[in-house]
Amino acid sequence: MVDPFITWGYPNLRTVKDLIFKRGHGSINKRNSKTRAPLTDNLYIEKVLGKYDIVCLEDLVHEIFTPDSANFKAANDFLHSFKLNAPVGGWKKKGKHFKDGGDFGCRHDQINALLKTLI
């Protein structure tokens, strides 16, 4: 059970866009191993995901934000996990559930405020 160790919620489009633009990394296949590279060039995105009609960062954001889209799996497989730092000042009440005033658990749409500090 991972509940006391993670926090989650439902981010809005602006938060997803900021996260991908500032912290997004894509997969690069080199000699049968996947390495991460920052998403700085639309040409690379078009080269890898062009067959799915994803040609720029905006298209990638749209596919990730719309999980029931036809190309969500391809876009999700292309992106690496996001590496975020702890909030400035650390976690305040990491031993309590969010609904009880703590830090772990479901934050619903309040995840946007947390992600804003982490990005």
N, CA, C and O atoms as a Tinker XYZ file with bonds, in Angstrom:
   476  protein
     1  N      0.840000   -1.178000    0.000000    73     2
     2  CA     0.000000    0.000000    0.000000    64     1     3
     3  C      0.889000    1.246000    0.000000    63     2     4     5
     4  O      1.737000    1.417000    0.876000    81     3
     5  N      0.685000    2.099000   -0.978000    73     3     6
     6  CA     1.529000    3.277000   -1.128000    64     5     7
     7  C      0.869000    4.555000   -0.611000    63     6     8     9
     8  O      1.499000    5.612000   -0.616000    81     7
     9  N     -0.364000    4.480000   -0.173000    73     7    10
    10  CA    -1.118000    5.667000    0.221000    64     9    11
    11  C     -0.370000    6.584000    1.190000    63    10    12    13
    12  O     -0.385000    7.795000    0.972000    81    11
    13  N      0.285000    6.087000    2.246000    73    11    14
    14  CA     0.943000    7.033000    3.152000    64    13    15
    15  C      2.261000    7.604000    2.622000    63    14    16    17
    16  O      2.945000    8.336000    3.337000    81    15
    17  N      2.621000    7.281000    1.390000    73    15    18
    18  CA     3.906000    7.731000    0.864000    64    17    19
    19  C      3.791000    8.637000   -0.354000    63    18    20    21
    20  O      4.799000    9.196000   -0.788000    81    19
    21  N      2.595000    8.802000   -0.920000    73    19    22
    22  CA     2.443000    9.612000   -2.128000    64    21    23
    23  C      1.268000   10.569000   -1.986000    63    22    24    25
    24  O      0.399000   10.394000   -1.132000    81    23
    25  N      1.263000   11.569000   -2.832000    73    23    26
    26  CA     0.124000   12.473000   -2.942000    64    25    27
    27  C     -0.246000   12.568000   -4.416000    63    26    28    29
    28  O      0.630000   12.503000   -5.277000    81    27
    29  N     -1.524000   12.722000   -4.714000    73    27    30
    30  CA    -1.974000   12.748000   -6.103000    64    29    31
    31  C     -3.194000   13.643000   -6.214000    63    30    32    33
    32  O     -3.764000   14.071000   -5.210000    81    31
    33  N     -3.582000   13.915000   -7.440000    73    31    34
    34  CA    -4.747000   14.756000   -7.675000    64    33    35
    35  C     -5.016000   14.878000   -9.157000    63    34    36    37
    36  O     -4.487000   14.108000   -9.958000    81    35
    37  N     -5.839000   15.846000   -9.522000    73    35    38
    38  CA    -6.279000   16.045000  -10.894000    64    37    39
    39  C     -5.790000   17.409000  -11.380000    63    38    40    41
    40  O     -6.455000   18.418000  -11.145000    81    39
    41  N     -4.639000   17.454000  -12.055000    73    39    42
    42  CA    -4.097000   18.750000  -12.484000    64    41    43
    43  C     -4.894000   19.345000  -13.637000    63    42    44    45
    44  O     -5.549000   18.630000  -14.395000    81    43
    45  N     -4.825000   20.662000  -13.754000    73    43    46
    46  CA    -5.483000   21.329000  -14.878000    64    45    47
    47  C     -4.523000   21.396000  -16.070000    63    46    48    49
    48  O     -3.360000   21.006000  -15.961000    81    47
    49  N     -5.013000   21.886000  -17.187000    73    47    50
    50  CA    -4.222000   21.932000  -18.418000    64    49    51
    51  C     -2.979000   22.802000  -18.252000    63    50    52    53
    52  O     -1.905000   22.442000  -18.735000    81    51
    53  N     -3.109000   23.923000  -17.585000    73    51    54
    54  CA    -1.968000   24.835000  -17.389000    64    53    55
    55  C     -0.848000   24.147000  -16.615000    63    54    56    57
    56  O      0.323000   24.306000  -16.961000    81    55
    57  N     -1.181000   23.394000  -15.584000    73    55    58
    58  CA    -0.177000   22.699000  -14.785000    64    57    59
    59  C      0.512000   21.614000  -15.598000    63    58    60    61
    60  O      1.732000   21.465000  -15.526000    81    59
    61  N     -0.255000   20.857000  -16.368000    73    59    62
    62  CA     0.331000   19.804000  -17.211000    64    61    63
    63  C      1.264000   20.430000  -18.242000    63    62    64    65
    64  O      2.349000   19.909000  -18.502000    81    63
    65  N      0.843000   21.538000  -18.824000    73    63    66
    66  CA     1.671000   22.227000  -19.821000    64    65    67
    67  C      2.978000   22.709000  -19.192000    63    66    68    69
    68  O      4.049000   22.494000  -19.759000    81    67
    69  N      2.905000   23.356000  -18.034000    73    67    70
    70  CA     4.115000   23.822000  -17.352000    64    69    71
    71  C      5.036000   22.664000  -16.997000    63    70    72    73
    72  O      6.253000   22.763000  -17.153000    81    71
    73  N      4.464000   21.582000  -16.528000    73    71    74
    74  CA     5.253000   20.413000  -16.142000    64    73    75
    75  C      6.005000   19.837000  -17.334000    63    74    76    77
    76  O      7.193000   19.533000  -17.223000    81    75
    77  N      5.340000   19.682000  -18.463000    73    75    78
    78  CA     5.992000   19.114000  -19.647000    64    77    79
    79  C      7.003000   20.095000  -20.235000    63    78    80    81
    80  O      8.095000   19.686000  -20.630000    81    79
    81  N      6.661000   21.380000  -20.300000    73    79    82
    82  CA     7.576000   22.361000  -20.877000    64    81    83
    83  C      8.831000   22.539000  -20.024000    63    82    84    85
    84  O      9.927000   22.674000  -20.570000    81    83
    85  N      8.693000   22.542000  -18.695000    73    83    86
    86  CA     9.833000   22.832000  -17.829000    64    85    87
    87  C     10.581000   21.593000  -17.352000    63    86    88    89
    88  O     11.796000   21.648000  -17.158000    81    87
    89  N      9.880000   20.475000  -17.160000    73    87    90
    90  CA    10.512000   19.283000  -16.596000    64    89    91
    91  C     10.424000   18.056000  -17.489000    63    90    92    93
    92  O     10.853000   16.975000  -17.087000    81    91
    93  N      9.877000   18.199000  -18.692000    73    91    94
    94  CA     9.669000   17.053000  -19.570000    64    93    95
    95  C     10.943000   16.556000  -20.229000    63    94    96    97
    96  O     11.763000   17.347000  -20.694000    81    95
    97  N     11.102000   15.245000  -20.267000    73    95    98
    98  CA    12.203000   14.577000  -20.956000    64    97    99
    99  C     11.625000   13.445000  -21.786000    63    98   100   101
   100  O     10.687000   12.766000  -21.370000    81    99
   101  N     12.196000   13.254000  -22.961000    73    99   102
   102  CA    11.750000   12.186000  -23.838000    64   101   103
   103  C     12.762000   11.065000  -23.906000    63   102   104   105
   104  O     13.903000   11.212000  -23.469000    81   103
   105  N     12.335000    9.943000  -24.457000    73   103   106
   106  CA    13.197000    8.771000  -24.594000    64   105   107
   107  C     14.013000    8.861000  -25.874000    63   106   108   109
   108  O     13.493000    9.186000  -26.941000    81   107
   109  N     15.283000    8.571000  -25.745000    73   107   110
   110  CA    16.168000    8.473000  -26.899000    64   109   111
   111  C     16.747000    7.072000  -26.891000    63   110   112   113
   112  O     17.360000    6.650000  -25.911000    81   111
   113  N     16.552000    6.356000  -27.981000    73   111   114
   114  CA    17.092000    4.998000  -28.079000    64   113   115
   115  C     18.517000    5.053000  -28.611000    63   114   116   117
   116  O     18.754000    5.475000  -29.743000    81   115
   117  N     19.456000    4.623000  -27.787000    73   115   118
   118  CA    20.855000    4.542000  -28.195000    64   117   119
   119  C     21.379000    3.166000  -27.836000    63   118   120   121
   120  O     21.451000    2.800000  -26.663000    81   119
   121  N     21.739000    2.420000  -28.843000    73   119   122
   122  CA    22.331000    1.097000  -28.641000    64   121   123
   123  C     21.519000    0.234000  -27.682000    63   122   124   125
   124  O     22.042000   -0.283000  -26.695000    81   123
   125  N     20.253000    0.090000  -27.985000    73   123   126
   126  CA    19.330000   -0.767000  -27.234000    64   125   127
   127  C     19.104000   -0.324000  -25.794000    63   126   128   129
   128  O     18.683000   -1.135000  -24.970000    81   127
   129  N     19.368000    0.918000  -25.472000    73   127   130
   130  CA    19.055000    1.424000  -24.135000    64   129   131
   131  C     18.367000    2.779000  -24.284000    63   130   132   133
   132  O     18.686000    3.557000  -25.183000    81   131
   133  N     17.439000    3.039000  -23.407000    73   131   134
   134  CA    16.712000    4.304000  -23.450000    64   133   135
   135  C     17.373000    5.290000  -22.497000    63   134   136   137
   136  O     17.593000    4.987000  -21.325000    81   135
   137  N     17.683000    6.461000  -23.010000    73   135   138
   138  CA    18.206000    7.532000  -22.176000    64   137   139
   139  C     17.242000    8.703000  -22.256000    63   138   140   141
   140  O     16.419000    8.784000  -23.168000    81   139
   141  N     17.350000    9.607000  -21.294000    73   139   142
   142  CA    16.446000   10.747000  -21.279000    64   141   143
   143  C     17.132000   11.971000  -21.874000    63   142   144   145
   144  O     18.331000   12.185000  -21.696000    81   143
   145  N     16.351000   12.752000  -22.571000    73   143   146
   146  CA    16.833000   14.002000  -23.160000    64   145   147
   147  C     15.762000   15.069000  -22.979000    63   146   148   149
   148  O     14.575000   14.783000  -23.135000    81   147
   149  N     16.163000   16.294000  -22.652000    73   147   150
   150  CA    15.168000   17.357000  -22.480000    64   149   151
   151  C     14.417000   17.637000  -23.777000    63   150   152   153
   152  O     14.965000   17.507000  -24.871000    81   151
   153  N     13.174000   18.016000  -23.632000    73   151   154
   154  CA    12.325000   18.298000  -24.794000    64   153   155
   155  C     12.534000   19.745000  -25.233000    63   154   156   157
   156  O     11.760000   20.631000  -24.870000    81   155
   157  N     13.577000   19.973000  -26.010000    73   155   158
   158  CA    13.897000   21.324000  -26.451000    64   157   159
   159  C     13.666000   21.530000  -27.938000    63   158   160   161
   160  O     13.670000   22.668000  -28.409000    81   159
   161  N     13.466000   20.456000  -28.685000    73   159   162
   162  CA    13.390000   20.566000  -30.136000    64   161   163
   163  C     12.151000   19.850000  -30.664000    63   162   164   165
   164  O     11.984000   18.649000  -30.454000    81   163
   165  N     11.289000   20.588000  -31.346000    73   163   166
   166  CA    10.092000   19.988000  -31.928000    64   165   167
   167  C     10.423000   19.013000  -33.048000    63   166   168   169
   168  O      9.635000   18.111000  -33.332000    81   167
   169  N     11.576000   19.179000  -33.687000    73   167   170
   170  CA    11.962000   18.268000  -34.771000    64   169   171
   171  C     12.133000   16.844000  -34.255000    63   170   172   173
   172  O     11.754000   15.887000  -34.930000    81   171
   173  N     12.703000   16.705000  -33.061000    73   171   174
   174  CA    12.871000   15.366000  -32.497000    64   173   175
   175  C     11.516000   14.750000  -32.148000    63   174   176   177
   176  O     11.289000   13.564000  -32.386000    81   175
   177  N     10.630000   15.549000  -31.590000    73   175   178
   178  CA     9.288000   15.055000  -31.260000    64   177   179
   179  C      8.577000   14.611000  -32.533000    63   178   180   181
   180  O      7.927000   13.566000  -32.554000    81   179
   181  N      8.700000   15.403000  -33.590000    73   179   182
   182  CA     8.064000   15.040000  -34.860000    64   181   183
   183  C      8.679000   13.767000  -35.437000    63   182   184   185
   184  O      7.972000   12.934000  -36.004000    81   183
   185  N      9.983000   13.618000  -35.292000    73   183   186
   186  CA    10.664000   12.426000  -35.814000    64   185   187
   187  C     10.185000   11.160000  -35.107000    63   186   188   189
   188  O      9.940000   10.139000  -35.750000    81   187
   189  N     10.055000   11.230000  -33.797000    73   187   190
   190  CA     9.682000   10.049000  -33.015000    64   189   191
   191  C      8.173000    9.807000  -33.024000    63   190   192   193
   192  O      7.734000    8.666000  -33.171000    81   191
   193  N      7.382000   10.854000  -32.870000    73   191   194
   194  CA     5.935000   10.710000  -32.710000    64   193   195
   195  C      5.129000   11.217000  -33.905000    63   194   196   197
   196  O      3.902000   11.287000  -33.832000    81   195
   197  N      5.787000   11.564000  -34.987000    73   195   198
   198  CA     5.098000   12.088000  -36.165000    64   197   199
   199  C      4.079000   11.132000  -36.745000    63   198   200   201
   200  O      3.054000   11.563000  -37.274000    81   199
   201  N      4.344000    9.840000  -36.653000    73   199   202
   202  CA     3.395000    8.857000  -37.198000    64   201   203
   203  C      2.083000    8.830000  -36.423000    63   202   204   205
   204  O      1.091000    8.277000  -36.896000    81   203
   205  N      2.078000    9.433000  -35.221000    73   203   206
   206  CA     0.856000    9.539000  -34.412000    64   205   207
   207  C      0.247000   10.942000  -34.504000    63   206   208   209
   208  O     -0.642000   11.282000  -33.722000    81   207
   209  N      0.717000   11.755000  -35.450000    73   207   210
   210  CA     0.281000   13.145000  -35.633000    64   209   211
   211  C      0.611000   14.025000  -34.433000    63   210   212   213
   212  O     -0.118000   14.971000  -34.134000    81   211
   213  N      1.703000   13.715000  -33.749000    73   211   214
   214  CA     2.215000   14.546000  -32.662000    64   213   215
   215  C      3.502000   15.169000  -33.193000    63   214   216   217
   216  O      4.515000   14.485000  -33.335000    81   215
   217  N      3.459000   16.477000  -33.488000    73   215   218
   218  CA     4.601000   17.108000  -34.149000    64   217   219
   219  C      5.264000   18.213000  -33.324000    63   218   220   221
   220  O      6.294000   18.748000  -33.734000    81   219
   221  N      4.691000   18.562000  -32.170000    73   219   222
   222  CA     5.286000   19.618000  -31.348000    64   221   223
   223  C      4.907000   19.397000  -29.883000    63   222   224   225
   224  O      4.133000   18.499000  -29.550000    81   223
   225  N      5.473000   20.237000  -29.021000    73   223   226
   226  CA     5.190000   20.121000  -27.590000    64   225   227
   227  C      3.715000   20.341000  -27.278000    63   226   228   229
   228  O      3.168000   19.673000  -26.400000    81   227
   229  N      3.065000   21.257000  -27.974000    73   227   230
   230  CA     1.636000   21.506000  -27.748000    64   229   231
   231  C      0.804000   20.260000  -28.038000    63   230   232   233
   232  O     -0.129000   19.951000  -27.298000    81   231
   233  N      1.139000   19.542000  -29.113000    73   231   234
   234  CA     0.429000   18.295000  -29.428000    64   233   235
   235  C      0.664000   17.256000  -28.342000    63   234   236   237
   236  O     -0.251000   16.525000  -27.965000    81   235
   237  N      1.894000   17.193000  -27.839000    73   235   238
   238  CA     2.234000   16.249000  -26.771000    64   237   239
   239  C      1.439000   16.562000  -25.507000    63   238   240   241
   240  O      0.920000   15.655000  -24.857000    81   239
   241  N      1.344000   17.840000  -25.160000    73   239   242
   242  CA     0.553000   18.257000  -23.992000    64   241   243
   243  C     -0.905000   17.853000  -24.179000    63   242   244   245
   244  O     -1.526000   17.338000  -23.249000    81   243
   245  N     -1.452000   18.079000  -25.359000    73   243   246
   246  CA    -2.852000   17.727000  -25.630000    64   245   247
   247  C     -3.084000   16.233000  -25.461000    63   246   248   249
   248  O     -4.076000   15.830000  -24.852000    81   247
   249  N     -2.191000   15.406000  -25.988000    73   247   250
   250  CA    -2.355000   13.951000  -25.891000    64   249   251
   251  C     -2.237000   13.467000  -24.450000    63   250   252   253
   252  O     -2.963000   12.557000  -24.049000    81   251
   253  N     -1.346000   14.051000  -23.670000    73   251   254
   254  CA    -1.180000   13.641000  -22.268000    64   253   255
   255  C     -2.367000   14.110000  -21.433000    63   254   256   257
   256  O     -2.828000   13.381000  -20.554000    81   255
   257  N     -2.864000   15.309000  -21.694000    73   255   258
   258  CA    -3.979000   15.840000  -20.906000    64   257   259
   259  C     -5.293000   15.143000  -21.232000    63   258   260   261
   260  O     -6.220000   15.173000  -20.423000    81   259
   261  N     -5.390000   14.520000  -22.391000    73   259   262
   262  CA    -6.600000   13.825000  -22.820000    64   261   263
   263  C     -6.330000   12.324000  -22.814000    63   262   264   265
   264  O     -6.003000   11.764000  -23.861000    81   263
   265  N     -6.455000   11.652000  -21.662000    73   263   266
   266  CA    -6.060000   10.238000  -21.577000    64   265   267
   267  C     -6.909000    9.283000  -22.398000    63   266   268   269
   268  O     -6.491000    8.149000  -22.632000    81   267
   269  N     -8.086000    9.703000  -22.845000    73   267   270
   270  CA    -8.890000    8.807000  -23.673000    64   269   271
   271  C     -8.633000    9.022000  -25.164000    63   270   272   273
   272  O     -9.358000    8.485000  -26.001000    81   271
   273  N     -7.602000    9.806000  -25.499000    73   271   274
   274  CA    -7.267000   10.022000  -26.910000    64   273   275
   275  C     -6.606000    8.774000  -27.491000    63   274   276   277
   276  O     -6.112000    7.918000  -26.758000    81   275
   277  N     -6.605000    8.692000  -28.793000    73   275   278
   278  CA    -6.088000    7.500000  -29.479000    64   277   279
   279  C     -4.581000    7.345000  -29.324000    63   278   280   281
   280  O     -4.072000    6.225000  -29.362000    81   279
   281  N     -3.861000    8.445000  -29.150000    73   279   282
   282  CA    -2.398000    8.388000  -29.107000    64   281   283
   283  C     -1.823000    8.613000  -27.716000    63   282   284   285
   284  O     -0.633000    8.895000  -27.578000    81   283
   285  N     -2.654000    8.492000  -26.682000    73   283   286
   286  CA    -2.174000    8.711000  -25.322000    64   285   287
   287  C     -1.051000    7.748000  -24.961000    63   286   288   289
   288  O     -0.048000    8.169000  -24.384000    81   287
   289  N     -1.193000    6.482000  -25.283000    73   287   290
   290  CA    -0.183000    5.489000  -24.912000    64   289   291
   291  C      1.168000    5.797000  -25.552000    63   290   292   293
   292  O      2.200000    5.685000  -24.891000    81   291
   293  N      1.177000    6.180000  -26.819000    73   291   294
   294  CA     2.434000    6.507000  -27.498000    64   293   295
   295  C      3.098000    7.724000  -26.853000    63   294   296   297
   296  O      4.312000    7.731000  -26.644000    81   295
   297  N      2.308000    8.751000  -26.536000    73   295   298
   298  CA     2.851000    9.953000  -25.903000    64   297   299
   299  C      3.354000    9.645000  -24.500000    63   298   300   301
   300  O      4.407000   10.139000  -24.098000    81   299
   301  N      2.618000    8.840000  -23.757000    73   299   302
   302  CA     3.005000    8.475000  -22.403000    64   301   303
   303  C      4.274000    7.626000  -22.396000    63   302   304   305
   304  O      5.137000    7.810000  -21.538000    81   303
   305  N      4.391000    6.704000  -23.342000    73   303   306
   306  CA     5.590000    5.872000  -23.429000    64   305   307
   307  C      6.818000    6.691000  -23.809000    63   306   308   309
   308  O      7.932000    6.356000  -23.406000    81   307
   309  N      6.630000    7.749000  -24.572000    73   307   310
   310  CA     7.739000    8.608000  -24.990000    64   309   311
   311  C      8.295000    9.421000  -23.824000    63   310   312   313
   312  O      9.506000    9.620000  -23.728000    81   311
   313  N      7.417000    9.891000  -22.941000    73   311   314
   314  CA     7.847000   10.732000  -21.818000    64   313   315
   315  C      8.484000    9.901000  -20.712000    63   314   316   317
   316  O      8.029000    8.800000  -20.403000    81   315
   317  N      9.537000   10.442000  -20.125000    73   315   318
   318  CA    10.127000    9.842000  -18.927000    64   317   319
   319  C      9.377000   10.355000  -17.701000    63   318   320   321
   320  O      8.620000   11.322000  -17.785000    81   319
   321  N      9.591000    9.707000  -16.577000    73   319   322
   322  CA     9.002000   10.177000  -15.323000    64   321   323
   323  C      9.568000   11.553000  -14.987000    63   322   324   325
   324  O     10.719000   11.856000  -15.300000    81   323
   325  N      8.761000   12.363000  -14.360000    73   323   326
   326  CA     9.203000   13.699000  -13.977000    64   325   327
   327  C      9.980000   13.620000  -12.675000    63   326   328   329
   328  O      9.554000   12.955000  -11.731000    81   327
   329  N     11.113000   14.293000  -12.624000    73   327   330
   330  CA    11.912000   14.346000  -11.403000    64   329   331
   331  C     11.679000   15.702000  -10.752000    63   330   332   333
   332  O     12.072000   16.738000  -11.287000    81   331
   333  N     11.038000   15.679000   -9.597000    73   331   334
   334  CA    10.715000   16.904000   -8.882000    64   333   335
   335  C     11.415000   16.908000   -7.533000    63   334   336   337
   336  O     11.667000   15.853000   -6.952000    81   335
   337  N     11.726000   18.092000   -7.041000    73   335   338
   338  CA    12.334000   18.230000   -5.727000    64   337   339
   339  C     11.243000   18.377000   -4.670000    63   338   340   341
   340  O     10.085000   18.650000   -4.986000    81   339
   341  N     11.629000   18.193000   -3.424000    73   339   342
   342  CA    10.694000   18.405000   -2.317000    64   341   343
   343  C     10.339000   19.891000   -2.248000    63   342   344   345
   344  O     11.116000   20.730000   -2.703000    81   343
   345  N      9.188000   20.222000   -1.691000    73   343   346
   346  CA     8.818000   21.634000   -1.587000    64   345   347
   347  C      9.812000   22.411000   -0.724000    63   346   348   349
   348  O     10.443000   21.853000    0.173000    81   347
   349  N      9.939000   23.690000   -1.007000    73   347   350
   350  CA    10.819000   24.545000   -0.208000    64   349   351
   351  C     10.327000   24.520000    1.234000    63   350   352   353
   352  O      9.149000   24.768000    1.493000    81   351
   353  N     11.200000   24.230000    2.151000    73   351   354
   354  CA    10.823000   24.116000    3.554000    64   353   355
   355  C     10.428000   22.707000    3.951000    63   354   356   357
   356  O     10.150000   22.449000    5.122000    81   355
   357  N     10.401000   21.794000    2.994000    73   355   358
   358  CA    10.082000   20.395000    3.273000    64   357   359
   359  C      8.589000   20.151000    3.425000    63   358   360   361
   360  O      7.774000   21.066000    3.307000    81   359
   361  N      8.254000   18.903000    3.687000    73   359   362
   362  CA     6.865000   18.508000    3.911000    64   361   363
   363  C      6.508000   18.861000    5.346000    63   362   364   365
   364  O      7.250000   18.522000    6.268000    81   363
   365  N      5.398000   19.528000    5.545000    73   363   366
   366  CA     5.015000   20.010000    6.878000    64   365   367
   367  C      4.460000   18.899000    7.766000    63   366   368   369
   368  O      4.931000   18.702000    8.886000    81   367
   369  N      3.467000   18.180000    7.270000    73   367   370
   370  CA     2.814000   17.144000    8.078000    64   369   371
   371  C      2.720000   15.871000    7.265000    63   370   372   373
   372  O      1.630000   15.456000    6.872000    81   371
   373  N      3.859000   15.251000    7.011000    73   371   374
   374  CA     3.866000   14.080000    6.143000    64   373   375
   375  C      3.314000   12.833000    6.813000    63   374   376   377
   376  O      3.151000   11.810000    6.148000    81   375
   377  N      3.025000   12.883000    8.085000    73   375   378
   378  CA     2.465000   11.737000    8.784000    64   377   379
   379  C      0.946000   11.707000    8.817000    63   378   380   381
   380  O      0.356000   10.756000    9.329000    81   379
   381  N      0.304000   12.743000    8.275000    73   379   382
   382  CA    -1.156000   12.818000    8.300000    64   381   383
   383  C     -1.703000   12.848000    6.881000    63   382   384   385
   384  O     -1.048000   13.329000    5.957000    81   383
   385  N     -2.908000   12.329000    6.725000    73   383   386
   386  CA    -3.593000   12.334000    5.434000    64   385   387
   387  C     -3.989000   13.766000    5.078000    63   386   388   389
   388  O     -4.233000   14.584000    5.964000    81   387
   389  N     -4.052000   14.066000    3.781000    73   387   390
   390  CA    -4.380000   15.421000    3.323000    64   389   391
   391  C     -5.731000   15.895000    3.844000    63   390   392   393
   392  O     -5.881000   17.065000    4.195000    81   391
   393  N     -6.707000   15.008000    3.900000    73   391   394
   394  CA    -8.033000   15.417000    4.377000    64   393   395
   395  C     -8.025000   15.767000    5.865000    63   394   396   397
   396  O     -8.945000   16.417000    6.361000    81   395
   397  N     -6.968000   15.328000    6.579000    73   395   398
   398  CA    -6.817000   15.658000    7.999000    64   397   399
   399  C     -5.798000   16.770000    8.221000    63   398   400   401
   400  O     -5.357000   16.989000    9.350000    81   399
   401  N     -5.424000   17.468000    7.165000    73   399   402
   402  CA    -4.472000   18.567000    7.271000    64   401   403
   403  C     -3.032000   18.167000    7.015000    63   402   404   405
   404  O     -2.122000   18.961000    7.255000    81   403
   405  N     -2.808000   16.960000    6.536000    73   403   406
   406  CA    -1.453000   16.481000    6.275000    64   405   407
   407  C     -1.036000   16.657000    4.828000    63   406   408   409
   408  O     -1.596000   17.472000    4.095000    81   407
   409  N     -0.034000   15.869000    4.428000    73   407   410
   410  CA     0.538000   16.030000    3.094000    64   409   411
   411  C      0.298000   14.874000    2.143000    63   410   412   413
   412  O      0.406000   15.077000    0.934000    81   411
   413  N     -0.019000   13.676000    2.608000    73   411   414
   414  CA    -0.187000   12.563000    1.674000    64   413   415
   415  C     -1.665000   12.318000    1.383000    63   414   416   417
   416  O     -2.542000   12.735000    2.140000    81   415
   417  N     -1.921000   11.628000    0.266000    73   415   418
   418  CA    -3.292000   11.295000   -0.107000    64   417   419
   419  C     -3.787000   12.116000   -1.284000    63   418   420   421
   420  O     -3.027000   12.854000   -1.911000    81   419
   421  N     -5.066000   11.977000   -1.572000    73   419   422
   422  CA    -5.682000   12.632000   -2.727000    64   421   423
   423  C     -5.943000   14.109000   -2.442000    63   422   424   425
   424  O     -6.588000   14.451000   -1.451000    81   423
   425  N     -5.439000   14.980000   -3.313000    73   423   426
   426  CA    -5.614000   16.428000   -3.178000    64   425   427
   427  C     -6.658000   16.977000   -4.149000    63   426   428   429
   428  O     -6.972000   18.167000   -4.107000    81   427
   429  N     -7.194000   16.134000   -5.013000    73   427   430
   430  CA    -8.140000   16.554000   -6.056000    64   429   431
   431  C     -7.529000   17.688000   -6.881000    63   430   432   433
   432  O     -6.425000   17.528000   -7.401000    81   431
   433  N     -8.214000   18.826000   -7.017000    73   431   434
   434  CA    -7.671000   19.904000   -7.848000    64   433   435
   435  C     -6.662000   20.778000   -7.107000    63   434   436   437
   436  O     -6.055000   21.662000   -7.712000    81   435
   437  N     -6.472000   20.548000   -5.817000    73   435   438
   438  CA    -5.483000   21.314000   -5.064000    64   437   439
   439  C     -4.057000   20.845000   -5.340000    63   438   440   441
   440  O     -3.105000   21.418000   -4.811000    81   439
   441  N     -3.903000   19.809000   -6.163000    73   439   442
   442  CA    -2.575000   19.359000   -6.577000    64   441   443
   443  C     -1.888000   20.441000   -7.407000    63   442   444   445
   444  O     -0.659000   20.491000   -7.466000    81   443
   445  N     -2.675000   21.305000   -8.048000    73   443   446
   446  CA    -2.106000   22.375000   -8.878000    64   445   447
   447  C     -1.232000   23.317000   -8.060000    63   446   448   449
   448  O     -0.157000   23.710000   -8.513000    81   447
   449  N     -1.676000   23.680000   -6.867000    73   447   450
   450  CA    -0.890000   24.577000   -6.016000    64   449   451
   451  C      0.415000   23.912000   -5.589000    63   450   452   453
   452  O      1.459000   24.563000   -5.558000    81   451
   453  N      0.367000   22.623000   -5.262000    73   451   454
   454  CA     1.582000   21.909000   -4.875000    64   453   455
   455  C      2.547000   21.816000   -6.054000    63   454   456   457
   456  O      3.736000   22.102000   -5.907000    81   455
   457  N      2.043000   21.420000   -7.218000    73   455   458
   458  CA     2.914000   21.287000   -8.387000    64   457   459
   459  C      3.521000   22.625000   -8.795000    63   458   460   461
   460  O      4.641000   22.664000   -9.305000    81   459
   461  N      2.808000   23.702000   -8.582000    73   459   462
   462  CA     3.343000   25.027000   -8.898000    64   461   463
   463  C      4.608000   25.304000   -8.082000    63   462   464   465
   464  O      5.547000   25.915000   -8.591000    81   463
   465  N      4.639000   24.865000   -6.833000    73   463   466
   466  CA     5.831000   25.069000   -6.006000    64   465   467
   467  C      6.949000   24.093000   -6.364000    63   466   468   469
   468  O      8.123000   24.401000   -6.161000    81   467
   469  N      6.598000   22.924000   -6.892000    73   467   470
   470  CA     7.608000   21.913000   -7.207000    64   469   471
   471  C      8.254000   22.125000   -8.573000    63   470   472   473
   472  O      9.397000   21.723000   -8.787000    81   471
   473  N      7.537000   22.747000   -9.488000    73   471   474
   474  CA     8.072000   22.964000  -10.839000    64   473   475
   475  C      9.008000   24.133000  -10.777000    63   474   476
   476  O      9.588000   24.513000  -11.794000    81   475
